[in-house]
Amino acid sequence: MVVTIGLAAVNASGGISVQVGFAWGTNASFFLPNVSAVHAWLSELARRMHA
């Protein structure tokens, strides 16, 4: 429940909320299945920012 409240606060302030792993019962805007997916997503984000 604390995570859900925290993600709702992130969303309300215009942030990006990401749930890693199970996606049930979350307020996250995005879902990534595992840590490897997080690494890939962050790498792609960094690549686009420096392009």
N, CA, C and O of each residue as an XYZ file, in Angstrom:
204
protein
N       0.819     -1.193      0.000
C       0.000      0.000      0.000
C       0.860      1.253      0.000
O       0.515      2.227     -0.669
N       1.970      1.258      0.729
C       2.850      2.422      0.765
C       3.396      2.712     -0.623
O       3.474      3.871     -1.030
N       3.776      1.662     -1.358
C       4.282      1.850     -2.722
C       3.214      2.467     -3.600
O       3.506      3.376     -4.377
N       1.980      1.994     -3.492
C       0.879      2.533     -4.294
C       0.669      4.004     -3.999
O       0.459      4.792     -4.921
N       0.721      4.391     -2.738
C       0.569      5.798     -2.355
C       1.732      6.611     -2.903
O       1.531      7.719     -3.400
N       2.943      6.076     -2.817
C       4.113      6.768     -3.333
C       4.038      6.977     -4.835
O       4.368      8.051     -5.336
N       3.600      5.942     -5.558
C       3.477      6.066     -7.009
C       2.395      7.077     -7.376
O       2.550      7.815     -8.349
N       1.317      7.123     -6.624
C       0.265      8.110     -6.871
C       0.806      9.521     -6.674
O       0.451     10.430     -7.424
N       1.659      9.712     -5.671
C       2.258     11.026     -5.425
C       3.193     11.422     -6.564
O       3.210     12.578     -6.989
N       3.966     10.459     -7.054
C       4.847     10.721     -8.202
C       4.017     11.145     -9.402
O       4.341     12.132    -10.064
N       2.957     10.414     -9.687
C       2.081     10.742    -10.815
C       1.461     12.125    -10.653
O       1.402     12.896    -11.610
N       1.003     12.438     -9.457
C       0.351     13.717     -9.201
C       1.298     14.903     -9.383
O       0.863     16.008     -9.708
N       2.583     14.669     -9.173
C       3.551     15.761     -9.311
C       4.155     15.821    -10.715
O       5.087     16.585    -10.969
N       3.611     15.005    -11.624
C       4.069     15.032    -13.008
C       5.266     14.156    -13.285
O       5.881     14.270    -14.345
N       5.611     13.284    -12.355
C       6.761     12.401    -12.529
C       6.422     11.157    -13.322
O       5.294     10.978    -13.783
N       7.408     10.311    -13.472
C       7.253      9.046    -14.180
C       7.342      7.924    -13.154
O       8.363      7.765    -12.485
N       6.278      7.152    -13.034
C       6.276      6.035    -12.089
C       6.379      4.726    -12.853
O       5.662      4.498    -13.828
N       7.284      3.869    -12.394
C       7.539      2.601    -13.072
C       7.482      1.469    -12.056
O       8.154      1.515    -11.026
N       6.690      0.471    -12.346
C       6.614     -0.736    -11.526
C       7.481     -1.794    -12.184
O       7.328     -2.069    -13.374
N       8.380     -2.384    -11.431
C       9.227     -3.456    -11.938
C       8.772     -4.759    -11.298
O       8.691     -4.866    -10.074
N       8.477     -5.743    -12.131
C       7.991     -7.021    -11.629
C       6.489     -7.108    -11.764
O       5.928     -6.652    -12.760
N       5.840     -7.676    -10.793
C       4.392     -7.851    -10.841
C       3.683     -6.515    -10.989
O       4.066     -5.532    -10.354
N       2.652     -6.476    -11.824
C       1.961     -5.215    -12.126
C       0.575     -5.120    -11.497
O      -0.178     -4.203    -11.824
N       0.223     -6.031    -10.615
C      -1.112     -5.970    -10.025
C      -1.154     -4.941     -8.892
O      -0.188     -4.779     -8.147
N      -2.273     -4.261     -8.782
C      -2.511     -3.343     -7.676
C      -1.548     -2.185     -7.593
O      -1.103     -1.834     -6.500
N      -1.213     -1.579     -8.724
C      -0.254     -0.495     -8.712
C      -0.819      0.753     -9.377
O      -1.717      0.668    -10.215
N      -0.295      1.895     -9.001
C      -0.640      3.155     -9.648
C       0.436      3.573    -10.641
O       0.427      4.705    -11.124
N       1.350      2.680    -10.946
C       2.449      3.022    -11.851
C       1.923      3.347    -13.245
O       0.967      2.740    -13.727
N       2.570      4.313    -13.870
C       2.224      4.682    -15.241
C       2.805      3.688    -16.243
O       2.258      3.491    -17.328
N       3.907      3.073    -15.869
C       4.589      2.138    -16.756
C       4.950      0.874    -15.998
O       5.105      0.887    -14.777
N       5.081     -0.223    -16.742
C       5.440     -1.506    -16.163
C       6.601     -2.092    -16.943
O       6.568     -2.147    -18.172
N       7.623     -2.527    -16.232
C       8.743     -3.254    -16.832
C       8.831     -4.600    -16.124
O       8.723     -4.663    -14.899
N       9.026     -5.670    -16.880
C       8.928     -7.003    -16.298
C      10.071     -7.406    -15.372
O       9.888     -8.248    -14.493
N      11.271     -6.801    -15.564
C      12.418     -7.235    -14.759
C      13.527     -6.177    -14.793
O      13.414     -5.174    -15.498
N      14.576     -6.405    -14.040
C      15.678     -5.446    -13.937
C      16.393     -5.277    -15.277
O      16.822     -4.172    -15.610
N      16.525     -6.340    -16.037
C      17.151     -6.231    -17.357
C      16.385     -5.267    -18.253
O      16.991     -4.519    -19.020
N      15.080     -5.278    -18.163
C      14.253     -4.354    -18.941
C      14.466     -2.917    -18.475
O      14.437     -1.996    -19.291
N      14.678     -2.714    -17.188
C      14.970     -1.369    -16.659
C      16.283     -0.867    -17.249
O      16.370      0.278    -17.692
N      17.300     -1.720    -17.256
C      18.600     -1.332    -17.807
C      18.481     -0.954    -19.282
O      19.042      0.050    -19.720
N      17.754     -1.756    -20.034
C      17.562     -1.474    -21.457
C      16.819     -0.162    -21.667
O      17.180      0.625    -22.542
N      15.780      0.075    -20.864
C      14.985      1.298    -20.973
C      15.834      2.529    -20.650
O      15.783      3.527    -21.368
N      16.609      2.455    -19.577
C      17.466      3.580    -19.196
C      18.556      3.823    -20.230
O      18.888      4.974    -20.517
N      19.111      2.771    -20.787
C      20.131      2.919    -21.832
C      19.553      3.613    -23.057
O      20.186      4.497    -23.634
N      18.359      3.213    -23.448
C      17.707      3.833    -24.598
C      17.371      5.295    -24.312
O      17.532      6.150    -25.183
N      16.914      5.578    -23.123
C      16.612      6.962    -22.737
C      17.871      7.824    -22.804
O      17.832      8.933    -23.336
N      18.981      7.326    -22.270
C      20.246      8.062    -22.313
C      20.705      8.271    -23.746
O      21.189      9.348    -24.094
N      20.558      7.246    -24.582
C      20.952      7.362    -25.984
C      20.167      8.459    -26.696
O      20.732      9.253    -27.447
N      18.865      8.493    -26.452
C      18.003      9.505    -27.099
C      18.317     10.915    -26.579
O      18.236     11.887    -27.330
N      18.670     11.020    -25.315
C      18.965     12.347    -24.756
C      20.259     12.913    -25.321
O      20.418     14.130    -25.411
N      21.186     12.037    -25.702
C      22.484     12.477    -26.203
C      22.576     12.430    -27.720
O      23.653     12.641    -28.277
N      21.477     12.160    -28.392
C      21.485     12.076    -29.862
C      21.383     13.448    -30.487
O      21.375     13.570    -31.712
